[in-house]
Amino acid sequence: MQAFRQTGLPLQRIRRALEVLVDQGELEHALASRKLFSDGVNVLYDYAASKKDLQLRLLTVVRSGQRVFHEVIQQYLTRITFGESWATELILPVTERPLLRVVPDVAGGDPAFMEGGAPLSAVRSRVAGGEPLESVAADYDVPIDDIVESLHAIWPATRAA
Protein backbone atom coordinates (compact mmCIF):
# COMPACT_ATOMS: atom_id res chain seq x y z
CA MET A 1 0.00 0.00 0.00
CA GLN A 2 2.85 2.36 0.89
CA ALA A 3 4.36 2.01 -2.60
CA PHE A 4 1.05 2.91 -4.24
CA ARG A 5 0.58 5.84 -1.86
CA GLN A 6 4.04 7.11 -2.81
CA THR A 7 2.90 7.41 -6.42
CA GLY A 8 0.51 10.13 -5.27
CA LEU A 9 -2.65 8.07 -5.62
CA PRO A 10 -5.34 9.00 -3.09
CA LEU A 11 -5.94 6.25 -0.56
CA GLN A 12 -9.65 6.27 -1.43
CA ARG A 13 -8.86 5.51 -5.10
CA ILE A 14 -6.57 2.63 -4.14
CA ARG A 15 -9.12 1.13 -1.75
CA ARG A 16 -11.93 1.41 -4.30
CA ALA A 17 -9.83 -0.33 -6.95
CA LEU A 18 -8.97 -3.14 -4.54
CA GLU A 19 -12.65 -3.53 -3.62
CA VAL A 20 -13.56 -3.83 -7.30
CA LEU A 21 -10.90 -6.50 -7.88
CA VAL A 22 -11.99 -8.49 -4.82
CA ASP A 23 -15.66 -8.24 -5.87
CA GLN A 24 -14.69 -9.54 -9.32
CA GLY A 25 -12.81 -12.43 -7.72
CA GLU A 26 -9.62 -11.39 -9.46
CA LEU A 27 -7.19 -11.16 -6.57
CA GLU A 28 -6.80 -12.40 -3.05
CA HIS A 29 -3.68 -10.34 -2.30
CA ALA A 30 -4.07 -7.51 -4.79
CA LEU A 31 -1.17 -5.32 -3.75
CA ALA A 32 1.30 -8.16 -4.28
CA SER A 33 0.16 -9.07 -7.78
CA ARG A 34 2.29 -8.76 -10.89
CA LYS A 35 -0.92 -7.84 -12.74
CA LEU A 36 -1.46 -4.64 -10.74
CA PHE A 37 0.12 -1.39 -11.90
CA SER A 38 -0.14 2.34 -11.39
CA ASP A 39 0.50 5.14 -13.83
CA GLY A 40 0.63 7.65 -10.99
CA VAL A 41 -3.02 8.59 -11.52
CA ASN A 42 -4.98 5.33 -11.50
CA VAL A 43 -4.75 1.74 -10.39
CA LEU A 44 -4.44 -0.42 -13.52
CA TYR A 45 -4.95 -4.16 -13.89
CA ASP A 46 -3.98 -6.64 -16.58
CA TYR A 47 -7.05 -8.84 -17.06
CA ALA A 48 -5.56 -10.70 -20.05
CA ALA A 49 -3.94 -13.57 -18.18
CA SER A 50 -6.99 -14.61 -16.17
CA LYS A 51 -9.44 -14.16 -19.06
CA LYS A 52 -7.15 -15.63 -21.74
CA ASP A 53 -8.20 -12.80 -24.03
CA LEU A 54 -5.57 -11.10 -26.19
CA GLN A 55 -7.90 -8.14 -26.70
CA LEU A 56 -7.51 -7.44 -23.00
CA ARG A 57 -3.76 -6.99 -23.39
CA LEU A 58 -4.47 -3.35 -22.85
CA LEU A 59 -4.34 -2.50 -19.18
CA THR A 60 -7.64 -1.48 -17.64
CA VAL A 61 -8.31 1.31 -15.18
CA VAL A 62 -9.92 -0.69 -12.38
CA ARG A 63 -12.52 1.80 -11.19
CA SER A 64 -13.79 2.85 -14.65
CA GLY A 65 -13.06 -0.18 -16.84
CA GLN A 66 -11.35 2.11 -19.38
CA ARG A 67 -8.57 0.51 -21.43
CA VAL A 68 -5.11 2.09 -21.49
CA PHE A 69 -2.45 1.59 -24.17
CA HIS A 70 0.76 0.06 -22.82
CA GLU A 71 2.85 2.28 -25.08
CA VAL A 72 1.44 5.45 -23.55
CA ILE A 73 2.23 4.51 -19.96
CA GLN A 74 5.14 2.11 -20.48
CA GLN A 75 7.74 4.39 -18.88
CA TYR A 76 5.80 4.32 -15.64
CA LEU A 77 4.99 0.62 -15.65
CA THR A 78 8.61 -0.42 -15.92
CA ARG A 79 9.32 1.38 -12.68
CA ILE A 80 7.85 -1.37 -10.48
CA THR A 81 10.19 -4.27 -9.74
CA PHE A 82 8.86 -7.61 -8.57
CA GLY A 83 10.59 -10.42 -6.73
CA GLU A 84 9.15 -13.92 -6.89
CA SER A 85 5.78 -12.89 -5.52
CA TRP A 86 5.90 -9.35 -4.15
CA ALA A 87 6.74 -5.87 -5.34
CA THR A 88 10.28 -5.24 -4.12
CA GLU A 89 10.93 -1.76 -5.47
CA LEU A 90 9.02 1.15 -6.95
CA ILE A 91 10.83 3.83 -8.89
CA LEU A 92 8.75 6.92 -8.32
CA PRO A 93 7.38 8.29 -11.60
CA VAL A 94 7.60 11.91 -10.45
CA THR A 95 10.75 12.87 -12.34
CA GLU A 96 11.83 12.49 -15.95
CA ARG A 97 14.83 10.44 -14.90
CA PRO A 98 14.56 7.59 -12.39
CA LEU A 99 15.89 9.33 -9.27
CA LEU A 100 13.84 8.13 -6.31
CA ARG A 101 12.83 4.69 -5.22
CA VAL A 102 10.78 3.05 -2.53
CA VAL A 103 11.90 -0.29 -1.14
CA PRO A 104 9.29 -1.59 1.32
CA ASP A 105 11.86 -3.09 3.71
CA VAL A 106 14.09 0.01 3.80
CA ALA A 107 13.41 3.14 5.86
CA GLY A 108 9.79 2.18 6.40
CA GLY A 109 9.09 2.57 2.70
CA ASP A 110 10.13 6.24 2.59
CA PRO A 111 11.44 7.41 -0.80
CA ALA A 112 15.23 7.48 -1.12
CA PHE A 113 17.58 8.73 -3.78
CA MET A 114 18.82 5.98 -6.07
CA GLU A 115 22.31 7.47 -6.07
CA GLY A 116 23.64 7.85 -2.56
CA GLY A 117 20.58 6.29 -0.88
CA ALA A 118 19.67 9.37 1.16
CA PRO A 119 16.08 9.56 2.39
CA LEU A 120 14.16 12.24 0.50
CA SER A 121 12.67 13.55 3.75
CA ALA A 122 16.14 14.16 5.24
CA VAL A 123 17.37 15.97 2.13
CA ARG A 124 14.23 18.10 1.93
CA SER A 125 14.43 18.98 5.60
CA ARG A 126 18.00 20.21 5.31
CA VAL A 127 17.36 22.18 2.11
CA ALA A 128 14.20 23.72 3.58
CA GLY A 129 16.26 24.64 6.65
CA GLY A 130 18.50 26.77 4.45
CA GLU A 131 21.56 24.55 4.13
CA PRO A 132 23.50 25.01 0.90
CA LEU A 133 22.76 22.40 -1.75
CA GLU A 134 26.45 21.70 -2.16
CA SER A 135 26.73 20.74 1.51
CA VAL A 136 23.64 18.50 1.49
CA ALA A 137 24.71 16.83 -1.76
CA ALA A 138 28.22 16.19 -0.46
CA ASP A 139 27.02 14.81 2.89
CA TYR A 140 24.65 12.33 1.24
CA ASP A 141 26.66 11.68 -1.93
CA VAL A 142 23.63 12.69 -4.06
CA PRO A 143 24.18 14.78 -7.21
CA ILE A 144 22.89 18.33 -6.87
CA ASP A 145 20.91 17.97 -10.12
CA ASP A 146 19.07 14.96 -8.65
CA ILE A 147 18.15 16.93 -5.53
CA VAL A 148 16.94 19.94 -7.51
CA GLU A 149 14.89 17.86 -9.98
CA SER A 150 13.29 15.74 -7.24
CA LEU A 151 12.37 18.62 -4.94
CA HIS A 152 10.97 20.66 -7.81
CA ALA A 153 8.94 17.70 -9.14
CA ILE A 154 7.33 16.90 -5.79
CA TRP A 155 7.14 20.37 -4.26
CA PRO A 156 7.11 22.81 -7.23
CA ALA A 157 7.12 25.86 -4.94
CA THR A 158 10.37 24.67 -3.31
CA ARG A 159 13.39 26.66 -4.33
CA ALA A 160 16.26 24.20 -4.21
CA ALA A 161 18.90 26.51 -5.64
ZADO-1210 file (C-alpha; in nm, 4 decimals, padded with zeros to 6 digits):
<atoms>
<atom x="00.0000" y="00.0000" z="00.0000" code="MET" pos="1"/>
<atom x="00.2853" y="00.2359" z="00.0890" code="GLN" pos="2"/>
<atom x="00.4359" y="00.2011" z="-00.2604" code="ALA" pos="3"/>
<atom x="00.1047" y="00.2908" z="-00.4236" code="PHE" pos="4"/>
<atom x="00.0580" y="00.5841" z="-00.1862" code="ARG" pos="5"/>
<atom x="00.4043" y="00.7109" z="-00.2809" code="GLN" pos="6"/>
<atom x="00.2896" y="00.7413" z="-00.6421" code="THR" pos="7"/>
<atom x="00.0505" y="01.0128" z="-00.5271" code="GLY" pos="8"/>
<atom x="-00.2652" y="00.8068" z="-00.5619" code="LEU" pos="9"/>
<atom x="-00.5336" y="00.9001" z="-00.3094" code="PRO" pos="10"/>
<atom x="-00.5944" y="00.6245" z="-00.0558" code="LEU" pos="11"/>
<atom x="-00.9653" y="00.6272" z="-00.1434" code="GLN" pos="12"/>
<atom x="-00.8860" y="00.5513" z="-00.5097" code="ARG" pos="13"/>
<atom x="-00.6565" y="00.2634" z="-00.4135" code="ILE" pos="14"/>
<atom x="-00.9124" y="00.1133" z="-00.1750" code="ARG" pos="15"/>
<atom x="-01.1933" y="00.1409" z="-00.4302" code="ARG" pos="16"/>
<atom x="-00.9829" y="-00.0334" z="-00.6951" code="ALA" pos="17"/>
<atom x="-00.8974" y="-00.3136" z="-00.4542" code="LEU" pos="18"/>
<atom x="-01.2652" y="-00.3535" z="-00.3619" code="GLU" pos="19"/>
<atom x="-01.3560" y="-00.3825" z="-00.7303" code="VAL" pos="20"/>
<atom x="-01.0904" y="-00.6499" z="-00.7876" code="LEU" pos="21"/>
<atom x="-01.1989" y="-00.8485" z="-00.4816" code="VAL" pos="22"/>
<atom x="-01.5661" y="-00.8239" z="-00.5874" code="ASP" pos="23"/>
<atom x="-01.4685" y="-00.9543" z="-00.9315" code="GLN" pos="24"/>
<atom x="-01.2812" y="-01.2433" z="-00.7716" code="GLY" pos="25"/>
<atom x="-00.9620" y="-01.1386" z="-00.9460" code="GLU" pos="26"/>
<atom x="-00.7189" y="-01.1157" z="-00.6570" code="LEU" pos="27"/>
<atom x="-00.6798" y="-01.2397" z="-00.3046" code="GLU" pos="28"/>
<atom x="-00.3682" y="-01.0337" z="-00.2298" code="HIS" pos="29"/>
<atom x="-00.4067" y="-00.7506" z="-00.4793" code="ALA" pos="30"/>
<atom x="-00.1170" y="-00.5319" z="-00.3747" code="LEU" pos="31"/>
<atom x="00.1298" y="-00.8157" z="-00.4276" code="ALA" pos="32"/>
<atom x="00.0160" y="-00.9070" z="-00.7778" code="SER" pos="33"/>
<atom x="00.2290" y="-00.8757" z="-01.0892" code="ARG" pos="34"/>
<atom x="-00.0918" y="-00.7840" z="-01.2736" code="LYS" pos="35"/>
<atom x="-00.1457" y="-00.4641" z="-01.0744" code="LEU" pos="36"/>
<atom x="00.0117" y="-00.1389" z="-01.1901" code="PHE" pos="37"/>
<atom x="-00.0136" y="00.2337" z="-01.1390" code="SER" pos="38"/>
<atom x="00.0501" y="00.5139" z="-01.3829" code="ASP" pos="39"/>
<atom x="00.0629" y="00.7648" z="-01.0989" code="GLY" pos="40"/>
<atom x="-00.3018" y="00.8586" z="-01.1524" code="VAL" pos="41"/>
<atom x="-00.4977" y="00.5327" z="-01.1503" code="ASN" pos="42"/>
<atom x="-00.4753" y="00.1737" z="-01.0390" code="VAL" pos="43"/>
<atom x="-00.4437" y="-00.0420" z="-01.3519" code="LEU" pos="44"/>
<atom x="-00.4952" y="-00.4156" z="-01.3888" code="TYR" pos="45"/>
<atom x="-00.3975" y="-00.6638" z="-01.6577" code="ASP" pos="46"/>
<atom x="-00.7052" y="-00.8845" z="-01.7063" code="TYR" pos="47"/>
<atom x="-00.5556" y="-01.0698" z="-02.0052" code="ALA" pos="48"/>
<atom x="-00.3941" y="-01.3571" z="-01.8175" code="ALA" pos="49"/>
<atom x="-00.6992" y="-01.4607" z="-01.6168" code="SER" pos="50"/>
<atom x="-00.9444" y="-01.4158" z="-01.9060" code="LYS" pos="51"/>
<atom x="-00.7154" y="-01.5626" z="-02.1737" code="LYS" pos="52"/>
<atom x="-00.8200" y="-01.2796" z="-02.4030" code="ASP" pos="53"/>
<atom x="-00.5569" y="-01.1104" z="-02.6188" code="LEU" pos="54"/>
<atom x="-00.7904" y="-00.8142" z="-02.6697" code="GLN" pos="55"/>
<atom x="-00.7514" y="-00.7439" z="-02.2996" code="LEU" pos="56"/>
<atom x="-00.3761" y="-00.6990" z="-02.3392" code="ARG" pos="57"/>
<atom x="-00.4470" y="-00.3349" z="-02.2849" code="LEU" pos="58"/>
<atom x="-00.4336" y="-00.2505" z="-01.9180" code="LEU" pos="59"/>
<atom x="-00.7636" y="-00.1481" z="-01.7640" code="THR" pos="60"/>
<atom x="-00.8308" y="00.1311" z="-01.5178" code="VAL" pos="61"/>
<atom x="-00.9916" y="-00.0687" z="-01.2381" code="VAL" pos="62"/>
<atom x="-01.2518" y="00.1800" z="-01.1186" code="ARG" pos="63"/>
<atom x="-01.3794" y="00.2850" z="-01.4647" code="SER" pos="64"/>
<atom x="-01.3064" y="-00.0182" z="-01.6845" code="GLY" pos="65"/>
<atom x="-01.1354" y="00.2109" z="-01.9380" code="GLN" pos="66"/>
<atom x="-00.8574" y="00.0514" z="-02.1429" code="ARG" pos="67"/>
<atom x="-00.5110" y="00.2090" z="-02.1493" code="VAL" pos="68"/>
<atom x="-00.2453" y="00.1591" z="-02.4169" code="PHE" pos="69"/>
<atom x="00.0760" y="00.0058" z="-02.2819" code="HIS" pos="70"/>
<atom x="00.2854" y="00.2280" z="-02.5078" code="GLU" pos="71"/>
<atom x="00.1442" y="00.5453" z="-02.3555" code="VAL" pos="72"/>
<atom x="00.2234" y="00.4511" z="-01.9964" code="ILE" pos="73"/>
<atom x="00.5143" y="00.2111" z="-02.0477" code="GLN" pos="74"/>
<atom x="00.7745" y="00.4388" z="-01.8880" code="GLN" pos="75"/>
<atom x="00.5797" y="00.4319" z="-01.5645" code="TYR" pos="76"/>
<atom x="00.4986" y="00.0618" z="-01.5646" code="LEU" pos="77"/>
<atom x="00.8609" y="-00.0418" z="-01.5919" code="THR" pos="78"/>
<atom x="00.9321" y="00.1380" z="-01.2684" code="ARG" pos="79"/>
<atom x="00.7848" y="-00.1371" z="-01.0483" code="ILE" pos="80"/>
<atom x="01.0191" y="-00.4271" z="-00.9743" code="THR" pos="81"/>
<atom x="00.8859" y="-00.7612" z="-00.8573" code="PHE" pos="82"/>
<atom x="01.0586" y="-01.0424" z="-00.6726" code="GLY" pos="83"/>
<atom x="00.9149" y="-01.3917" z="-00.6893" code="GLU" pos="84"/>
<atom x="00.5779" y="-01.2887" z="-00.5518" code="SER" pos="85"/>
<atom x="00.5905" y="-00.9346" z="-00.4148" code="TRP" pos="86"/>
<atom x="00.6739" y="-00.5870" z="-00.5343" code="ALA" pos="87"/>
<atom x="01.0282" y="-00.5238" z="-00.4117" code="THR" pos="88"/>
<atom x="01.0931" y="-00.1757" z="-00.5475" code="GLU" pos="89"/>
<atom x="00.9023" y="00.1146" z="-00.6946" code="LEU" pos="90"/>
<atom x="01.0834" y="00.3830" z="-00.8894" code="ILE" pos="91"/>
<atom x="00.8745" y="00.6924" z="-00.8315" code="LEU" pos="92"/>
<atom x="00.7380" y="00.8288" z="-01.1596" code="PRO" pos="93"/>
<atom x="00.7597" y="01.1908" z="-01.0455" code="VAL" pos="94"/>
<atom x="01.0746" y="01.2869" z="-01.2336" code="THR" pos="95"/>
<atom x="01.1829" y="01.2488" z="-01.5945" code="GLU" pos="96"/>
<atom x="01.4835" y="01.0443" z="-01.4900" code="ARG" pos="97"/>
<atom x="01.4560" y="00.7593" z="-01.2393" code="PRO" pos="98"/>
<atom x="01.5893" y="00.9326" z="-00.9274" code="LEU" pos="99"/>
<atom x="01.3836" y="00.8134" z="-00.6311" code="LEU" pos="100"/>
<atom x="01.2827" y="00.4686" z="-00.5222" code="ARG" pos="101"/>
<atom x="01.0777" y="00.3048" z="-00.2530" code="VAL" pos="102"/>
<atom x="01.1899" y="-00.0291" z="-00.1142" code="VAL" pos="103"/>
<atom x="00.9290" y="-00.1594" z="00.1317" code="PRO" pos="104"/>
<atom x="01.1861" y="-00.3088" z="00.3715" code="ASP" pos="105"/>
<atom x="01.4092" y="00.0013" z="00.3797" code="VAL" pos="106"/>
<atom x="01.3405" y="00.3137" z="00.5861" code="ALA" pos="107"/>
<atom x="00.9789" y="00.2181" z="00.6401" code="GLY" pos="108"/>
<atom x="00.9085" y="00.2574" z="00.2698" code="GLY" pos="109"/>
<atom x="01.0129" y="00.6236" z="00.2588" code="ASP" pos="110"/>
<atom x="01.1440" y="00.7408" z="-00.0804" code="PRO" pos="111"/>
<atom x="01.5227" y="00.7478" z="-00.1120" code="ALA" pos="112"/>
<atom x="01.7580" y="00.8730" z="-00.3783" code="PHE" pos="113"/>
<atom x="01.8816" y="00.5984" z="-00.6070" code="MET" pos="114"/>
<atom x="02.2310" y="00.7465" z="-00.6068" code="GLU" pos="115"/>
<atom x="02.3641" y="00.7847" z="-00.2563" code="GLY" pos="116"/>
<atom x="02.0583" y="00.6289" z="-00.0882" code="GLY" pos="117"/>
<atom x="01.9670" y="00.9368" z="00.1157" code="ALA" pos="118"/>
<atom x="01.6077" y="00.9563" z="00.2391" code="PRO" pos="119"/>
<atom x="01.4155" y="01.2237" z="00.0496" code="LEU" pos="120"/>
<atom x="01.2672" y="01.3546" z="00.3753" code="SER" pos="121"/>
<atom x="01.6142" y="01.4162" z="00.5237" code="ALA" pos="122"/>
<atom x="01.7366" y="01.5972" z="00.2131" code="VAL" pos="123"/>
<atom x="01.4233" y="01.8101" z="00.1930" code="ARG" pos="124"/>
<atom x="01.4427" y="01.8983" z="00.5604" code="SER" pos="125"/>
<atom x="01.7999" y="02.0209" z="00.5312" code="ARG" pos="126"/>
<atom x="01.7361" y="02.2176" z="00.2115" code="VAL" pos="127"/>
<atom x="01.4199" y="02.3717" z="00.3581" code="ALA" pos="128"/>
<atom x="01.6265" y="02.4640" z="00.6651" code="GLY" pos="129"/>
<atom x="01.8497" y="02.6771" z="00.4449" code="GLY" pos="130"/>
<atom x="02.1556" y="02.4555" z="00.4133" code="GLU" pos="131"/>
<atom x="02.3500" y="02.5013" z="00.0898" code="PRO" pos="132"/>
<atom x="02.2763" y="02.2399" z="-00.1752" code="LEU" pos="133"/>
<atom x="02.6454" y="02.1702" z="-00.2157" code="GLU" pos="134"/>
<atom x="02.6730" y="02.0740" z="00.1513" code="SER" pos="135"/>
<atom x="02.3640" y="01.8503" z="00.1493" code="VAL" pos="136"/>
<atom x="02.4711" y="01.6832" z="-00.1759" code="ALA" pos="137"/>
<atom x="02.8224" y="01.6187" z="-00.0462" code="ALA" pos="138"/>
<atom x="02.7020" y="01.4811" z="00.2889" code="ASP" pos="139"/>
<atom x="02.4649" y="01.2328" z="00.1244" code="TYR" pos="140"/>
<atom x="02.6657" y="01.1675" z="-00.1934" code="ASP" pos="141"/>
<atom x="02.3635" y="01.2687" z="-00.4058" code="VAL" pos="142"/>
<atom x="02.4177" y="01.4776" z="-00.7212" code="PRO" pos="143"/>
<atom x="02.2890" y="01.8329" z="-00.6874" code="ILE" pos="144"/>
<atom x="02.0910" y="01.7968" z="-01.0121" code="ASP" pos="145"/>
<atom x="01.9067" y="01.4959" z="-00.8646" code="ASP" pos="146"/>
<atom x="01.8149" y="01.6932" z="-00.5532" code="ILE" pos="147"/>
<atom x="01.6936" y="01.9942" z="-00.7509" code="VAL" pos="148"/>
<atom x="01.4887" y="01.7858" z="-00.9975" code="GLU" pos="149"/>
<atom x="01.3291" y="01.5741" z="-00.7239" code="SER" pos="150"/>
<atom x="01.2375" y="01.8616" z="-00.4943" code="LEU" pos="151"/>
<atom x="01.0967" y="02.0660" z="-00.7810" code="HIS" pos="152"/>
<atom x="00.8942" y="01.7697" z="-00.9144" code="ALA" pos="153"/>
<atom x="00.7335" y="01.6901" z="-00.5793" code="ILE" pos="154"/>
<atom x="00.7143" y="02.0374" z="-00.4264" code="TRP" pos="155"/>
<atom x="00.7113" y="02.2808" z="-00.7230" code="PRO" pos="156"/>
<atom x="00.7116" y="02.5862" z="-00.4942" code="ALA" pos="157"/>
<atom x="01.0369" y="02.4674" z="-00.3307" code="THR" pos="158"/>
<atom x="01.3387" y="02.6660" z="-00.4325" code="ARG" pos="159"/>
<atom x="01.6258" y="02.4205" z="-00.4213" code="ALA" pos="160"/>
<atom x="01.8904" y="02.6507" z="-00.5643" code="ALA" pos="161"/>
</atoms>
